[in-house]
Amino acid sequence: MTLLTMTELAGQPEIASPVGLPWFPAIMAHCGALWRGFTHAKTHREVLRFLLRIPAITEFVFSDRSFSFKYLTQNYLVRGFTVDQRASCFLYHYHRLHQALPDSFLRRTFHEDIPILEIPEGANRFVLTLGLSRPSYKEGELSLHLRVDGNIVFVLSFTIVPGWVVNSQASEILLITRLQGVKGAYSHISDATKTLHDVAPDALLFAALQGVANAFGIVEIVAVSATRQSYYSRRAAAVFEEAYDEFFAGLGILKDAAGFFHIPLPFQEKPLSIIKHGHKLRTKEKRTFKQQIQSACADFFAETAPAASHQPSIQLPNGLVPLIHSLPASRA
């Protein structure tokens, strides 16, 4: 089970710091994003044009000037994505949220983690929350958190993206790009697993994400493999593989040649007929619990954001580079 941030697991920041200059990597990363903004000026103009016509997003752009440059960061979302793929993902995600969520809810996601489900099990307080991914800014736009007694112990980060970026036939997918425990939270993670019907936090959050997909009318989830994760390093390859490849392979999901796990929805778990005798009853209980989590998360969005399940019409904004294939029409 992964208990460190992926940056820590990778061992080193993307750019090594000169002795006595701990701020150097951040400065260099910022300069890199600015340079890519200069060399992809047409794309960045379209990104800004979109962001600045939605009040809820515009407010955040002016409060966090780095926000509009996120997609220009190296390895944003997925290792190996081009700038055009990253821009497409970034724009599509916020177009979709703008169409689906009430403005007040969208504003809240920028500034706080919103409780979407409290799980009344045991003596501890278990809550699932949703909010803008932070402090890591390139491993996904939204994060689902499992909180135990108010403390975040596990994180699943995802983005709503057009299917073509991962060679999916679906028009849009939920792309999982981060799935990890929090450093120092081992005891909370262990206690949560025991209390929550032996459902580990990664499986719990995956069930919650299926509920989000149901609410948004999305029919496929895609997850990165270890080598496509933003902070992957050979030095920590085994830990990355455990967190991503082993988790999804354990669910019976195959990895494609491009390094992605494709999960059609509704997700079909392994038949009970192949579960060992003596484990079937416990397996049924775990699956029932995960289904309850999934349904509760779907119900939250059905009530809070009834427009979420509306499939957006697709149009290409004027002047946007051709490789940014499609974006939903803007809400009036």
ABEGO torsion letter per residue (X at the ends): XBABBAAAAAGBBABBBBBGBAAAAAAAAAAAAAAAAAAAAAAAAAAAAAAAABAAAAAAAAABAAAAAAAABBGBGBBGBBAAAAAAAAAAAAAAAAAABBAAAAAAAAABBBBABBBBBEABBBBBBBBBBOABAAAEABBBBBBBGGBBABBBBBBBBBAAAAGBABABBBBBABBBBBBGAAAAAAAAAAABGGBBAAAAAAAAAAAAAAAAGBABBBBBBAAABAABBAAAAAAAAAAAAAAAAAAGBBBBAAGBBBBBOBBBBBBAAABBBGAAAAAAAAAAAAAAAAAAAAAAAAAABAAAABBBBBBBBBGBBAABABBBBBBX
